[in-house]
């Protein structure tokens, strides 16, 4: 059996095993199938944590794929837009140190350097020494970068809204609060 057919067979088996309306009246998802396989061999709190982790990863993956698909016709990569958005938010001069970009984008310094170089070649950012500390680099948004970001940020926002439309505004607020609590426990508050 080739890899694609094996994946489909596993997926179908997971769906067949999934718990349906007996758990809150909702349709089963892919994770319910996984949970039904592991439920007997793990404690309920472990199963719950695994299910949540699986769902978070799958949702994050879907969000990223769909946003990238929406951005593709505009010939901009998601990472490019994320870096430009960081600089747009850096009021008032749209400038950040390379270290601040490392922190905000959760990348290595080498990855930030590489990405800044690519955006600089496109004329979307500029790079200068920090006058207060010549060892540090400041990355600034150019006028072309601001125009480019403004043009496509709405596309990303519309894609995010469409992807989350199955949740009511109240559900989105509740989920946001819960995820904020989790994120603060992992990263600390700012």
C-alpha positions, 0 to 999 in steps of 0.5 A, a space after each residue: 500500500 503506498 503512503 497516500 493510501 495508507 494515510 487515507 486508510 488510517 484516516 478512515 479508520 480514525 473516523 470510524 472509531 470517532 465518538 459522534 453525537 454522544 460527546 456534546 452533539 458535535 461531528 467527529 473530527 480527525 483528532 477524535 479518531 486518534 483519541 478513540 485509539 489512545 483513550 484506553 491506554 492513557 489517563 483521561 487528563 493525558 488524553 485531553 492534553 493530547 487532543 488539545 495539542 493535536 488540535 492546536 497543531 492541526 489548526 495552526 497548520 491549516 491557518 498557515 496553509 490557507 493564508 499562504 494560499 491566499 497570499 500567493 496571487 499577491 506574490 508575497 510569502 507569509 514570512 515576508 508579510 509577518 516581518 513587514 507587519 512587525 515593522 509597521 507596528 513599531 511606532 512611530 518610526 517603523 524601525 526595530 533592532 534585529 534582536 527585537 525581530 528575533 524575539 517577535 518572530 521567534 526566529 534565530 538571529 541567522 534566520 532574521 539576518 537572511 530574511 532582512 537581506 532578502 527584503 532589503 534586496 526587494 527594497 522593502 526594508 533598509 538596514 542601518 547601524 544603531 547610532 546609540 550602539 554601533 554593534 547593533 543593527 536597526 531594520 527600517 520599513 521603507 515606503 515601498 515596504 509600507 505600501 506593499 504591506 498595506 496592500 496585502 495585510 487585508 488579504 491576510 485579515 480576510 483569510 483569518 476571519 473566513 477560517 475562524 467564521 465557524 466560531 461565534 464572536 463570543 466563542 472567539 473571545 472565550 477561546 482567545 482568553 483561554 489561549 492567552 492564559 496558556 501562552 502567558 504560562 509558556 512565555 510569560 507576560 509582556 
